[in-house]
Amino acid sequence: MSSREVGTRRAFDAAAADFTALGRHLWEPIGAATVAAAGIGEGDRVLDACCGTGASAIPAARAAGAGGVVDAIDLSGPMIGELRRRSADLPQLRAHEADATAWDTGGYDVVQSALGIFFFPDMTDGTERLISRARSGGRAVFTIWRGGSMVAAGRHLGRAVAAVTESAPPPEREPSLIDRVNQADTYTAWLSGRNLSDVDVVVNELRLTMTPEVAWLVVIGSGFRGLLADLEPGAVEQVRERYLDSLRAEGVTELDATTLIGSGTVR
Ligand SMILES: C[S@@+](CC[C@H](N)C(=O)[O-])C[C@H]1O[C@@H](n2cnc3c(N)ncnc32)[C@H](O)[C@@H]1O
């Protein structure tokens, strides 16, 4: 596992309960829109990759009904534990702690992943592996952030951490594939090269009202939490205060959380 993957796992392991708390504002509306695009029917077999605490896996299990199956997969044990707790009344949802790119069961009617594929060390290879798990004629749905979404929170948090730790602001992330395919037209073109026909990309507009409570949940209930991983509780509290002050000083009252929901039929 690369150091980037270890960082991703640590951030999400620590965030599991707060991830659920942020879910009402962020993950759940995005998960519901992802499931709507997948068109899951009664009795369907579904693979939900990078499931987190179930924002798309739980509505998928409801849509598939008692006669269906949802295999929900996440690398993070705490996320899977939280999902098992939340889905105790849905026996058709089977939660697995595993690497989604190495999952070898196939023949699914639907393969979906909400806000997951850009974490794969090789996004193209990982996505193609997921698509290969669906039956021919099945559906694949992958949701990503539209370019520019969530960045304001990261910028203000980065500044706050740098000020509290008296270090240089974190360097810009190296540009990667996701930065080139994060608009509707480029995402459509990329998905069309992935063994899918009838590719469609929907722009799913979402704006979070940044009350202090929501603004801090955006940090502790998402991958941003990784930036706090090495800080003592006192320093975390200072970061929280600086981050909220910084948002207030710049007049940030809303956060763009728009996603692109890409779907297609598996050839
Ligand atoms: C931003 S969260 C999204 C979770 C969920 N799909 C949702 O929409 O709420 C990304 C999740 O991907 C998981 N993840 C990243 N790489 C993974 C991999 N190779 N296999 C399985 N899960 C992975 C992380 O542990 C994290 O829970």
The ligand as an SDF file (V2000), in Angstrom:
LIG
                    3D

 27 29  0  0  0  0  0  0  0  0999 V2000
  -15.4620   10.1820    0.3100 C   0  0  0  0  0  0  0  0  0  0  0  0
  -15.7430    8.5760    0.9760 S   0  0  0  0  0  0  0  0  0  0  0  0
  -17.2890    8.1760    0.1850 C   0  0  0  0  0  0  0  0  0  0  0  0
  -18.0730    7.1120    0.9280 C   0  0  0  0  0  0  0  0  0  0  0  0
  -19.4760    6.8110    0.4070 C   0  0  0  0  0  0  0  0  0  0  0  0
  -19.4490    6.2270   -0.9180 N   0  0  0  0  0  0  0  0  0  0  0  0
  -20.3470    8.0360    0.4220 C   0  0  0  0  0  0  0  0  0  0  0  0
  -20.6840    8.5460   -0.6440 O   0  0  0  0  0  0  0  0  0  0  0  0
  -20.7000    8.4980    1.5160 O   0  0  0  0  0  0  0  0  0  0  0  0
  -14.5770    7.5440    0.1640 C   0  0  0  0  0  0  0  0  0  0  0  0
  -14.4670    6.1550    0.7440 C   0  0  0  0  0  0  0  0  0  0  0  0
  -13.6700    5.3650   -0.1370 O   0  0  0  0  0  0  0  0  0  0  0  0
  -12.9710    4.4050    0.6320 C   0  0  0  0  0  0  0  0  0  0  0  0
  -11.9160    3.8260   -0.2180 N   0  0  0  0  0  0  0  0  0  0  0  0
  -10.8670    4.4640   -0.7850 C   0  0  0  0  0  0  0  0  0  0  0  0
  -10.1480    3.5970   -1.5310 N   0  0  0  0  0  0  0  0  0  0  0  0
  -10.7860    2.3810   -1.4720 C   0  0  0  0  0  0  0  0  0  0  0  0
  -10.5460    1.0990   -2.0370 C   0  0  0  0  0  0  0  0  0  0  0  0
   -9.4900    0.8480   -2.8430 N   0  0  0  0  0  0  0  0  0  0  0  0
  -11.4080    0.0960   -1.7520 N   0  0  0  0  0  0  0  0  0  0  0  0
  -12.4650    0.3000   -0.9210 C   0  0  0  0  0  0  0  0  0  0  0  0
  -12.7310    1.4970   -0.3490 N   0  0  0  0  0  0  0  0  0  0  0  0
  -11.9040    2.5310   -0.6240 C   0  0  0  0  0  0  0  0  0  0  0  0
  -12.5340    5.2030    1.8470 C   0  0  0  0  0  0  0  0  0  0  0  0
  -12.1950    4.3540    2.9430 O   0  0  0  0  0  0  0  0  0  0  0  0
  -13.7990    6.0500    2.0980 C   0  0  0  0  0  0  0  0  0  0  0  0
  -14.6770    5.4160    3.0130 O   0  0  0  0  0  0  0  0  0  0  0  0
  1  2  1  0
  2  3  1  0
  2 10  1  0
  3  4  1  0
  4  5  1  0
  5  6  1  0
  5  7  1  0
  7  8  2  0
  7  9  1  0
 10 11  1  0
 11 12  1  0
 11 26  1  0
 12 13  1  0
 13 14  1  0
 13 24  1  0
 14 15  1  0
 14 23  1  0
 15 16  2  0
 16 17  1  0
 17 18  1  0
 17 23  2  0
 18 19  1  0
 18 20  2  0
 20 21  1  0
 21 22  2  0
 22 23  1  0
 24 25  1  0
 24 26  1  0
 26 27  1  0
M  CHG  2   2   1   9  -1
M  END
$$$$
